[in-house]
Amino acid sequence: MKFFLDTANIDEIREANATGLLDGVTTNPSLIKKAGREFFEVITEIAKEVDGPVSAETVAHDHETMLKEGLKCAKIADNIAVKVPLTIEGLKTCKALRAEGIMVNVTLCFSANQALLAAKAGASFISPFVGRHDDVGFNGMELIEDIRNIYDNYNFDTEILVASVRHPTHILESARIGADVATFPIDVLRKLFNHPLTTNGLAGFDKDWAATGFSIL
């Protein structure tokens, strides 16, 4: 499963990239606002830092304007995935951009029917929001299971990009189901490394090594 970082903070991206585990980045208008930097400036910098797909989101609601925005975003770098909402206008734009060979990430997906529509429109990625789904009393991981089954039934190429990830269990369950990608904040990535037995084991090794008086260097 690919790991994307959900942020527009270049320092967080560099931290994650240094681990060798980062496969891409997703951004959205809220993350751009949080970063406090000009949109094209930050997206350009991220695209240079990361080899994999970098999602840059359109903000228009109508197809004609959304398409213009998407085409402009795609010119930033070859690894830009234009992000469009799961609306009729968004799927029209998805189809048009894919016809130009541009990667498209269809976002704000909350049902398997919506995911089916995105795949038929040729989406490169579908972004179902599991955390927000959980927030309103639904099971976000059941949504991922449904999408995986539907895509496998019809051999769709669209990759399932699990979004709105809140904790490591979301990632674990996504991997079990067979999602293609998970995108998450830097704090969730940090939590993936943590286990008390690893911490305790390392402390024990340090104590015993110090007692030997040896040095590797």
N, C-alpha and C positions, 0 to 999 in steps of 0.2 A: 504494500500500500504506500502511495506517495504521501509525503508530509508537506503541506503548504502552511506558511505562516500568515495569519490574518491580522495585518497591521500595515500602517504607512510610516512606521518609525524606522528609519534607516539603521539606527544603532541596534535595535532588536533584530533586524534582518541580518546584520553582520554577525551578531552573537550566534544566531541559529545557523547561519551559513558556515561558520567556523567548525561546527560539529560534523559537517559532511552529511548531515541528514536532511537538509532542506532541498525540496524539489520544486518549489514555486512559492508565489505570494498572491494573496487576495487582498484587495482594498475595496472600500466603498466610501460614499460621501461622508459618513460619520467618522470614519478613520482618517480621512483627509483633513476634516475639521480638527480632529484631535491632534494631528501632527503639526498643524499651524503653519503649513507651507503651501506655496503655490502648486496647483495640481500638476501641471506638466513638468515642473521642476522635480517634484518628488517621484513621479512615475518614471521619468527618464533615469533618475539615479537608481531606483530600485531595479529597473530593467537591465542596467549595466552590472549591478551587483549579483543578480541571480541569473543562472543559465536557463532555468525552467520558465513555465508560463507565469506571467504577471497580469492579474486581472485589473483592468481600468474600467470603471463603471460610467455608463452614460446617465444623463439626468433628465433628458427630455421625455415627454410622454407620448408624443406622436411619432409615427414611423419615419416620416421624411426628415425631421430634425434629429431623431435618434440615429438614423443612418449616417447623417453628416457627422455627428459627434463620434460615432463608432469608427468611421473611416479616418477621421483626424487622429483619434487615439491610436489606431493601428499603425500609423506612420511613425510613432515614437520609436518603435523597435520591432524586430521580427518576432520576439517572444511575448508580445502583448496579446492577451485574450480579452476581447471586448465583452464587458458585462452588461447584459440587458435584463429587464424585469420580465417575469412570466405573465405577460399580458398579450392580448392579440397583437398590439402594435410592436411589442417586444419580439414576438415570434416572427412577425413579418421581417423585422430587422435582422433577426438571427439568420433567417433563410437567405436574405440578400447578402449579408456579410460572408456567410459560408460559401456562397457562390463565387466570392472574390478570394477564397482561400484563407480567410481570416478566422482565427480561433474565436469561439464565442462561449461565454459562460452565462447560462441562463439562471438567474438568481430569484430568491424569494419564492421557492417552491415549497408548498405545504400539503400536496396530495399526489398520489401515484398517477392519477389522471393527468395532472399538470405535467408530471415528468414524462409521461407518454407523449404528450403533445410536443414537448421540447425535443425529444428524440426524433420524432417525425419531422420536425423543423430543421434537423441536422445539427443540433447543439453539440459542441465539443465536450462541454461539461454541463451537468445539471447540479444545482446547489440546493438540496433540501435542508431546511433549518431545523435541526433536531431539538436544540435547546429551547427555542421559542415555541416549538410544538409541545414540549413537555410543560412549559409555563402555563398553557391553557388547558391542561388536563388530558392531553393525548400522549401516546407513547411514540416518541420520535424514532426509536429504533425499529418499530414495526413499519414505519414509513419506508425506512431504508430497505428492509426485507422485501416489501412489496415492489419497490422499484427494481431491486436486483432480480427478482423473479420475472418481472415483465420484460426487462431488458434481455435477460437470458433466453426467454421464450422466443424472442424475435431477432436475436443477434444484433441488437443495436450497438453502434460503436460509441455512443455517448458515455462519458465517464461519470460515475456517481461521485460527486465531490461533497462529502458530508460537512455541513457548515453549522454555525451557531453551536460549536462544541464547547461545553462548559467544564468538563473534567476528564481525566484519563479513562474512565469507564466508557464514555462515549467512543473513544478511540478503540478500545478493546472490542466493544461490541460491533463497531463498524468493520474491523478487521475480520472478526468471526463471520460476519455476514458476507464479506467479500466486496466491500466498497472499494473503489479505485483510489480515492483520495480522501484525506481529512484535512481541513484547514482550521487552525486554532491559534489562540493568543500565545505569546511567549511564556506566560506563567504555566500554561498547561504543558508545554514542552518541558519545562524545568521539572514539573511534577512527575513526568514519565521516568526520569532517572532515579527518583527517590524510592528507597525501600529500607525500613529499619534494620533488616538483617544485613544488607549491604553495608550500611553505616557501622553497625556493631562489629561486623567481620573485619572491616578495614581498621577499626580502632584496635582490635585484637592483634592483627598482623603488625601494626605500627609498634605496639608495646613489645611484642616478641622480637621484632627486628632490632629495636633499640637495645634490647638486652644482649644481643649477640655481639655488639660492638663492631660489626662489619660495615663496609661501605661499598656500594656498587661503583661509584665514581671516585 
